[in-house]
Amino acid sequence: MSNAAASRWAAFLPLALAAVVALVPPPAGLEQHAWFFFAIFAGTITALIIETFPFAAVGLMGTALIAALAPWVLFGPKDFANPKFKPTEEAIKWMLSGWSSTTVWLVFAAFTFAVGYDKTGLGRRIALALVKAMGRRTLFLGYAVMLSDALIAPFTSSNTARSAGTIFPIVRNLPGLYDSKPHDPSSRKIGGYVMWVAFATTGVTSSMFLTALAPNLLCVEIIRKIAKIDISWTDWFVAAAPFGFVMLALLPLLVYWIYPPQIKQGEEVPKWAASQLHEMGPLSRNEILLAILVFTAILFWIFGGAVINATTVALVAVALMVVLGIVKWDDIAGNKTAWNTIVLLAFLVSLAEGLARTGFIRWFDDAVAAYMQGYSAIAAMYALVAIYFFAHYMFASTTPHASAMMPVMLGVGLGVPGMPVKEFALLLAMTHGIMGVITPYATGPAPVYYGAGYITGKDFWKLGAIFGAVFIAALLGISGSLMLAFP
């Protein structure tokens, strides 16, 4: 069978799955319309996983189908018992409800910040300055690469744009300065080390900041819809910082021990970085203005939550970026990745809300609670988070993982008596960055670093398993323990 034919057949798989699930009688205690909703939800998630169509198109298809079939899928007897109930109006309100989510527009703002970093060259300047200052020793070079990612992570919700688009183009220039070549034994001179530090770092930073990875924002919205808990940028950072700072401080050293470079020091890298900085010239007006806006936004996100919403701060900053000429509206309008992401997020938010609206989550909670009797809430929390993390071996992206498993796993936790719900929800959500390290396909930057040729396939899988285990253990052991000790 040709690839084209296989692709056509794969396009029918989500529909077939949805039909099969819908034809199965609903489980005891679950209303028929909720089961039909779940059937379409399962088909939508399957379409996201196999990627037959673009993610945003899949989100639109799933929600549009549910809205069209709303009287049989979205609404139940209790809704129709109200004589004033208008199913057609309520269906379209539900379908578009995700667009009113502050999270969706925070993602829009974060992508615009990333455009600003790229257009002004500020992200590249930061990375080059760190490499120039710290690149004389390979270990210090690792720390420079780590800091380059960490400094721009809070403002780049696409780890692909941040790591693959900003950090990788700089890092890939470094090995050649030491005659370290891809797909060659010389790759271990220095190339393998700096590549893995760069790749693993983006996993940590993506988990450390709410705005460093788009699925983080999706998870916060799912938590708000299902668990009725609001998680702010500061809540996330306070919870993730203990784990994040420890991992960032140790990461270059751990890679230095586990996957050591053959070259330990040299002058070539800082000289190259200095020459690149010289070519860039002094800080431009737009770089300075962007830096001021970014710093101001951070201050408001951390200290201004009681005065102004974080999304409002971000959107004001975006407006000022356009007014001041840092970016043009055409730059924003032409950012297909950003618009595809927020379209997908908006519809996934509606789908998550629909699971709760139809009663599916409540039914699932009750069903799982019966099986969790006898387990302590804390043991169940750690086990569920670990299961959620390692399930990512089955996914090629963190967004489908969050869409498919977050609502269900959150529902399981809600059904456990005594579960510290906010802590459990945060730990689940914070796994999405670090789970990207485990395979060559786990997240957007993974294929880029894997394909660079400085880390063999065998080594990539081995390092993924090692650092994946280290990351999840650190998240649970450091941040998890501190959240439970100081709720």
VMD Tcl script that draws the C-alpha trace (Angstrom):
set ca {
  {0.00 0.00 0.00}
  {1.36 3.41 -0.96}
  {1.88 6.14 1.61}
  {-0.94 8.17 0.05}
  {-3.35 5.24 0.28}
  {-2.31 4.52 3.86}
  {-2.89 8.17 4.71}
  {-6.40 8.05 3.22}
  {-7.26 4.96 5.22}
  {-5.81 6.52 8.37}
  {-8.15 9.48 7.91}
  {-11.11 7.13 8.45}
  {-9.69 5.61 11.63}
  {-10.97 8.36 13.98}
  {-14.46 8.11 12.45}
  {-14.41 4.34 12.75}
  {-13.32 4.51 16.37}
  {-16.00 7.09 17.21}
  {-18.66 4.92 15.53}
  {-17.57 1.76 17.34}
  {-17.55 3.48 20.73}
  {-20.94 5.07 20.06}
  {-22.48 1.69 19.17}
  {-21.35 0.15 22.45}
  {-24.01 0.55 25.16}
  {-23.06 3.24 27.69}
  {-21.59 2.05 30.99}
  {-23.88 1.84 33.98}
  {-24.59 5.25 35.47}
  {-23.67 7.26 32.36}
  {-26.34 8.90 30.23}
  {-26.50 8.07 26.53}
  {-25.72 11.61 25.31}
  {-22.58 11.75 27.48}
  {-21.39 8.47 25.96}
  {-21.97 9.81 22.45}
  {-19.99 12.93 23.38}
  {-17.13 10.76 24.63}
  {-17.19 8.74 21.38}
  {-16.66 11.89 19.30}
  {-14.07 13.15 21.81}
  {-12.15 9.86 21.48}
  {-12.27 10.11 17.68}
  {-11.02 13.71 17.80}
  {-8.09 12.78 20.04}
  {-7.23 9.85 17.76}
  {-7.14 12.26 14.81}
  {-4.75 14.49 16.77}
  {-2.48 11.55 17.53}
  {-2.23 10.17 13.99}
  {-2.00 13.72 12.53}
  {-3.92 12.99 9.34}
  {-5.10 16.60 9.31}
  {-3.56 19.73 10.86}
  {-4.21 20.03 14.60}
  {-6.36 23.16 14.30}
  {-8.53 21.56 11.61}
  {-9.08 18.51 13.82}
  {-10.21 20.70 16.71}
  {-12.66 22.50 14.43}
  {-13.99 19.23 13.00}
  {-14.58 17.66 16.41}
  {-16.38 20.62 17.96}
  {-18.37 21.34 14.79}
  {-19.62 17.75 14.66}
  {-20.68 17.88 18.32}
  {-22.42 21.24 17.83}
  {-24.28 19.89 14.80}
  {-25.44 16.84 16.77}
  {-25.89 18.75 20.02}
  {-29.48 17.64 20.79}
  {-28.27 14.01 20.94}
  {-24.65 14.50 22.03}
  {-24.21 17.61 24.14}
  {-27.57 17.98 25.89}
  {-29.52 15.59 28.04}
  {-33.01 15.24 29.56}
  {-32.28 17.80 32.28}
  {-31.53 20.45 29.65}
  {-34.70 19.78 27.68}
  {-36.79 19.83 30.85}
  {-36.36 23.61 30.81}
  {-39.06 25.03 28.45}
  {-36.89 28.07 27.71}
  {-33.91 25.95 26.63}
  {-32.76 26.67 23.06}
  {-30.40 23.90 21.92}
  {-29.20 25.58 18.71}
  {-28.16 28.75 20.53}
  {-26.57 26.89 23.41}
  {-24.66 24.61 21.01}
  {-22.93 27.46 19.20}
  {-22.22 29.20 22.52}
  {-20.56 26.01 23.72}
  {-18.57 25.56 20.50}
  {-17.15 29.09 20.69}
  {-16.75 29.21 24.49}
  {-13.05 28.41 24.26}
  {-12.43 31.69 22.46}
  {-13.41 33.59 25.61}
  {-10.69 31.80 27.57}
  {-7.99 34.12 28.88}
  {-5.55 31.25 28.44}
  {-6.02 31.17 24.67}
  {-5.17 34.86 24.38}
  {-2.19 34.51 26.70}
  {-0.85 31.97 24.20}
  {-1.42 34.51 21.41}
  {0.58 37.10 23.35}
  {3.41 34.66 24.10}
  {3.79 33.82 20.41}
  {3.94 37.54 19.64}
  {6.73 37.95 22.19}
  {8.58 35.19 20.34}
  {8.15 37.08 17.05}
  {9.61 40.14 18.77}
  {12.65 38.20 19.96}
  {13.21 36.94 16.44}
  {12.59 40.23 14.62}
  {14.75 42.34 16.92}
  {17.52 39.75 17.35}
  {17.35 40.10 21.15}
  {17.11 36.35 21.72}
  {20.16 35.66 19.57}
  {22.09 38.50 21.24}
  {21.40 37.09 24.72}
  {22.59 33.63 23.71}
  {25.74 34.90 22.00}
  {26.63 37.14 24.94}
  {26.41 34.21 27.33}
  {28.49 31.99 25.05}
  {31.11 34.71 24.74}
  {31.33 35.13 28.51}
  {31.26 31.45 29.49}
  {32.47 29.45 26.51}
  {36.14 28.95 27.36}
  {35.45 25.71 29.22}
  {33.05 23.14 27.79}
  {31.24 22.80 31.11}
  {30.73 26.56 31.29}
  {29.63 26.50 27.67}
  {26.92 24.08 28.76}
  {25.78 26.57 31.38}
  {25.75 29.34 28.76}
  {23.52 27.25 26.51}
  {21.24 26.50 29.47}
  {20.94 30.16 30.47}
  {20.22 31.19 26.89}
  {17.07 29.08 26.91}
  {16.08 29.93 30.49}
  {16.17 33.68 29.90}
  {13.74 33.67 27.01}
  {11.55 30.72 28.07}
  {8.93 32.74 30.02}
  {8.03 34.64 26.84}
  {8.09 31.87 24.24}
  {5.16 29.46 24.54}
  {6.46 27.44 21.60}
  {9.45 25.37 22.70}
  {10.02 24.67 19.01}
  {10.38 28.38 18.27}
  {12.57 28.89 21.32}
  {14.85 25.89 21.20}
  {14.75 24.73 17.60}
  {14.33 28.22 16.15}
  {16.57 30.37 18.38}
  {18.97 28.19 20.39}
  {19.70 25.43 17.88}
  {20.91 27.74 15.05}
  {23.54 29.09 17.47}
  {24.50 25.76 19.04}
  {24.96 24.03 15.69}
  {27.77 26.47 14.85}
  {29.82 25.48 17.90}
  {30.96 21.87 17.22}
  {32.60 22.73 13.91}
  {34.94 25.13 15.68}
  {36.50 22.07 17.33}
  {36.33 19.79 14.27}
  {33.43 17.91 15.86}
  {31.34 16.61 12.96}
  {27.85 15.10 12.73}
  {27.40 11.42 11.91}
  {31.03 10.86 12.80}
  {32.96 9.59 15.84}
  {34.24 13.15 16.27}
  {30.69 14.17 17.27}
  {31.59 13.20 20.84}
  {34.37 15.79 20.98}
  {31.90 18.51 21.94}
  {28.87 18.32 19.62}
  {26.96 15.62 21.47}
  {27.42 17.41 24.79}
  {26.16 20.84 23.75}
  {23.29 19.39 21.72}
  {21.97 17.33 24.62}
  {22.35 20.19 27.09}
  {20.36 22.44 24.76}
  {17.65 19.84 24.17}
  {17.28 18.75 27.80}
  {17.26 22.33 29.03}
  {14.17 23.20 27.02}
  {12.38 20.32 28.74}
  {13.07 21.84 32.16}
  {12.28 25.43 31.18}
  {9.08 24.30 29.46}
  {7.90 22.83 32.75}
  {9.21 25.69 34.86}
  {7.15 28.53 33.38}
  {3.45 28.54 32.59}
  {4.07 30.57 29.42}
  {7.01 28.46 28.19}
  {4.90 25.75 26.54}
  {1.46 25.97 24.93}
  {0.08 22.74 26.50}
  {0.80 24.22 29.94}
  {-1.81 26.87 29.24}
  {-4.22 24.30 27.87}
  {-3.82 22.24 31.05}
  {-4.51 25.26 33.27}
  {-7.75 25.82 31.39}
  {-8.70 22.13 31.65}
  {-8.02 22.28 35.40}
  {-10.21 25.36 35.71}
  {-13.04 23.75 33.76}
  {-12.96 20.34 35.43}
  {-11.50 20.85 38.92}
  {-12.75 24.44 39.33}
  {-9.28 25.59 40.41}
  {-7.59 28.71 39.04}
  {-3.81 28.54 38.61}
  {-2.03 31.82 38.00}
  {1.36 32.42 36.42}
  {2.76 32.98 39.94}
  {1.12 29.82 41.35}
  {2.77 27.79 38.61}
  {6.18 29.40 39.03}
  {6.22 29.05 42.83}
  {5.36 25.36 42.48}
  {7.84 24.63 39.67}
  {10.76 26.85 40.73}
  {12.27 24.52 43.38}
  {12.47 21.65 40.92}
  {13.36 23.91 38.00}
  {16.22 25.81 39.59}
  {17.79 22.65 40.97}
  {17.60 20.91 37.60}
  {18.93 23.89 35.66}
  {21.83 24.25 38.08}
  {22.72 20.55 37.81}
  {21.84 19.80 34.18}
  {25.06 20.83 32.39}
  {27.08 19.04 35.08}
  {24.96 15.88 34.88}
  {25.38 15.76 31.10}
  {29.10 16.39 31.59}
  {29.29 13.26 33.78}
  {26.86 11.00 31.91}
  {27.71 12.00 28.33}
  {31.13 13.64 28.70}
  {32.71 15.69 25.92}
  {36.21 14.77 24.82}
  {37.29 18.43 24.60}
  {37.18 20.16 27.96}
  {38.24 23.70 27.04}
  {39.24 26.04 24.21}
  {39.17 29.63 22.98}
  {37.44 29.19 19.64}
  {33.82 29.37 20.78}
  {33.99 32.69 22.67}
  {35.95 34.21 19.77}
  {33.27 33.13 17.30}
  {30.50 34.48 19.56}
  {32.37 37.77 19.91}
  {32.66 38.09 16.13}
  {28.92 37.43 15.73}
  {28.09 40.05 18.36}
  {30.38 42.52 16.63}
  {28.49 41.94 13.39}
  {25.20 42.60 15.19}
  {26.45 45.97 16.45}
  {25.09 47.83 19.49}
  {21.66 47.23 20.98}
  {19.02 48.56 18.66}
  {16.11 50.75 19.70}
  {13.68 47.87 19.23}
  {15.77 45.48 21.32}
  {15.82 47.97 24.20}
  {12.09 48.62 23.96}
  {11.33 44.91 23.84}
  {13.51 44.27 26.87}
  {11.66 47.00 28.80}
  {8.26 45.58 27.85}
  {9.30 42.05 28.78}
  {10.69 43.11 32.14}
  {7.58 45.15 32.90}
  {5.31 42.24 31.98}
  {7.22 39.96 34.36}
  {6.79 42.45 37.20}
  {3.04 42.64 36.63}
  {2.72 38.85 36.28}
  {4.50 38.28 39.56}
  {3.29 41.21 41.67}
  {0.24 42.64 39.92}
  {-2.17 39.71 39.94}
  {-4.55 41.43 42.35}
  {-4.66 44.57 40.18}
  {-4.64 43.38 36.57}
  {-5.14 40.03 34.85}
  {-2.02 38.38 33.41}
  {-3.61 38.11 29.97}
  {-4.49 41.80 30.02}
  {-0.85 42.61 30.79}
  {0.30 40.45 27.90}
  {-2.18 41.91 25.41}
  {-1.29 45.47 26.41}
  {2.36 44.59 25.82}
  {1.46 43.20 22.38}
  {-0.42 46.38 21.52}
  {2.57 48.47 22.56}
  {4.89 46.29 20.48}
  {2.81 47.14 17.42}
  {2.49 50.84 18.31}
  {6.23 51.16 18.92}
  {7.12 49.34 15.71}
  {8.85 46.41 17.41}
  {6.67 44.11 15.33}
  {4.23 44.80 12.53}
  {0.71 43.50 12.47}
  {1.61 41.61 9.30}
  {4.24 39.74 11.34}
  {1.56 38.70 13.80}
  {-1.07 37.94 11.18}
  {1.42 35.87 9.19}
  {2.49 33.72 12.16}
  {0.67 30.55 11.10}
  {2.06 28.51 13.98}
  {0.59 30.93 16.51}
  {-2.85 31.06 14.90}
  {-2.99 27.29 14.41}
  {-2.10 26.83 18.07}
  {-4.71 29.18 19.49}
  {-7.44 27.80 17.19}
  {-6.63 24.32 18.44}
  {-6.50 25.46 22.07}
  {-9.82 27.28 21.83}
  {-11.62 24.20 20.52}
  {-9.88 21.84 22.94}
  {-10.99 24.05 25.82}
  {-14.58 23.66 24.58}
  {-14.15 19.89 24.34}
  {-12.78 19.69 27.89}
  {-15.68 21.77 29.17}
  {-18.07 19.47 27.32}
  {-16.76 16.41 29.15}
  {-17.65 18.09 32.42}
  {-20.97 19.50 31.12}
  {-22.31 16.13 29.98}
  {-21.46 14.50 33.32}
  {-18.78 12.21 31.89}
  {-16.09 13.45 34.30}
  {-18.36 13.08 37.31}
  {-19.26 9.53 36.27}
  {-15.61 8.67 35.69}
  {-14.66 10.11 39.08}
  {-17.21 7.94 40.85}
  {-16.20 4.83 38.92}
  {-12.49 5.22 39.62}
  {-13.01 6.12 43.26}
  {-14.36 2.63 43.83}
  {-11.09 1.12 42.57}
  {-8.85 3.45 44.55}
  {-10.16 2.43 47.94}
  {-7.35 1.33 50.23}
  {-4.64 3.46 48.61}
  {-3.39 6.57 50.36}
  {-4.09 9.79 48.51}
  {-0.40 10.71 48.33}
  {0.65 7.32 46.97}
  {-2.13 7.52 44.39}
  {-1.04 11.04 43.41}
  {2.57 10.07 42.77}
  {1.57 6.90 40.91}
  {-0.90 8.71 38.65}
  {1.58 11.47 37.78}
  {4.30 8.91 36.96}
  {1.87 6.92 34.78}
  {0.84 10.10 32.99}
  {4.48 11.03 32.37}
  {5.66 7.69 30.96}
  {2.53 7.34 28.82}
  {4.18 9.96 26.60}
  {6.16 7.21 24.88}
  {2.90 6.69 22.95}
  {2.63 10.32 21.80}
  {4.49 12.37 19.20}
  {3.52 15.73 20.70}
  {2.61 17.12 24.10}
  {-0.58 18.81 22.88}
  {-2.40 15.55 21.94}
  {-1.17 14.03 25.19}
  {-2.66 16.87 27.21}
  {-5.88 16.78 25.20}
  {-6.32 13.01 25.47}
  {-5.19 12.22 28.98}
  {-5.32 15.36 31.13}
  {-9.12 15.49 31.54}
  {-9.31 11.76 32.24}
  {-6.33 11.58 34.62}
  {-7.55 14.67 36.44}
  {-10.91 12.98 36.81}
  {-9.23 9.90 38.29}
  {-7.47 12.03 40.89}
  {-10.66 13.86 41.80}
  {-12.20 10.51 42.62}
  {-9.55 9.60 45.19}
  {-10.66 10.46 48.75}
  {-8.35 12.98 50.38}
  {-6.49 13.85 47.17}
  {-4.75 17.26 47.39}
  {-6.38 18.37 44.17}
  {-4.46 21.58 43.40}
  {-1.08 19.95 44.05}
  {-2.04 16.91 41.98}
  {-3.30 19.06 39.10}
  {-0.14 21.18 39.09}
  {2.14 18.13 39.08}
  {0.22 16.62 36.17}
  {0.42 19.86 34.20}
  {4.10 20.45 34.93}
  {5.12 17.12 33.39}
  {4.50 18.30 29.83}
  {7.82 20.05 29.41}
  {10.04 17.37 30.86}
  {8.26 14.50 29.10}
  {9.51 15.97 25.82}
  {13.00 14.66 26.54}
  {12.25 10.95 26.47}
  {12.12 10.17 22.73}
  {13.33 11.58 19.39}
  {9.71 12.41 18.54}
  {8.33 13.49 21.93}
  {8.18 17.24 21.23}
  {8.83 19.76 18.47}
  {12.57 20.34 19.05}
  {13.33 16.61 19.44}
  {13.54 15.74 15.71}
  {15.71 18.81 15.12}
  {18.36 17.81 17.67}
  {18.08 14.14 16.76}
  {18.46 14.90 13.08}
  {21.52 17.10 13.67}
  {23.59 13.90 13.79}
  {25.70 14.64 16.88}
  {23.88 12.10 19.07}
  {23.39 8.56 17.76}
  {19.95 6.98 17.86}
  {21.02 4.54 20.55}
  {22.48 7.31 22.70}
  {19.42 9.53 22.19}
  {17.06 6.86 23.49}
  {19.39 6.03 26.38}
  {19.83 9.65 27.41}
  {16.08 10.19 27.07}
  {15.36 7.34 29.46}
  {17.98 8.49 31.97}
  {17.04 12.16 32.01}
  {13.33 11.39 31.83}
  {13.66 9.34 35.01}
  {15.79 12.03 36.67}
  {13.34 14.79 35.74}
  {10.17 13.06 36.93}
  {11.88 11.96 40.15}
  {13.05 15.52 40.78}
  {9.63 17.00 40.01}
  {7.87 14.65 42.41}
  {10.61 14.60 45.02}
  {11.34 18.34 45.15}
  {8.33 20.33 43.99}
  {5.83 17.64 44.96}
  {7.19 17.29 48.48}
  {7.38 21.05 49.03}
  {3.84 21.63 47.79}
  {2.54 19.03 50.22}
  {4.61 20.41 53.09}
  {3.61 24.03 52.42}
  {0.17 23.93 50.74}
}
mol new
graphics top color blue
foreach p $ca { graphics top sphere $p radius 0.5 }
foreach p [lrange $ca 0 end-1] q [lrange $ca 1 end] { graphics top cylinder $p $q radius 0.2 }
display resetview
